[in-house]
Amino acid sequence: MKWLTNREAAALMGIHPMTLAKWRCERRGPRFQKLGSQAASRVRYLDREVRMYMKDPDGYEARNRRGVA
């Protein structure tokens, strides 16, 4: 299990790190984990979740909206 920073996940996906931040606010994109309870907590993404999202973004989001992953 490999954790990626916001910057690493964005680089892997070929997008700007702020895009991932926006997606988090919109409840889109790959699942993430916040480390800490503060608003400015560090965020980490599982490498496998990012890669699953990259393969099929629409299908990934549909599965996660229903709570099935």
N, C-alpha and C positions, 0 to 999 in steps of 0.2 A: 504494500500500500504506500503510494508516493503522494505526498501533499505538495501542491503548487501554490505559490503566492499569486496575488492578483496579476502582477506584472508577468510572471511566468505563464500563467494560463492564457492571458491575452496574447502573448507572443506566440504560443502554440497555435492559437486560433487565428492569428493574423489580424487582430483587431486592436484598437487602442484600449489601454486599461480603464479609461473613463467609460467606455462602452459597457464593460462588465459591471461597473458601479451603477450605471443607469439601469441595466438589466436587472440587477439585484433589487433595486427600488420598484421595478415593474413586475417583479416575480417571474422573470424570464431567465433563460440561459441555464447553464449547468448548476446543479445543486452545490451549495457551499457550506462551510462551517465557520461561524464566528468564534474567535478565541477571546473570551472576555465578555463582560456585560455592558461595557461602555459603548456609546455611539460610535466612537472612533476605534472600535476593536479591530484587531487584525482579522483578515478573511483568508481562508485557505480553500482550495479546490482539490478534490481527488482527481488524480491524473486520469483514471478510468472513466470518471463522470464527464470530464471535458472531452475525452475522445469519443464517448458514446454520443454526446451532444453534437459533436462535429459530424459524425456519420449521418445522423438523421435529426436535425433540429426540430422539425415539426412533430415527428413521432415521439421524440424524447419529451417535449413539453406536453403533448397530449397524455402520455403515460403518467407523468408526474402530476398533472391536474387531477387525474382520477385517483391518485394516491398509489398507483401500481408502478413499481420500478424493479 
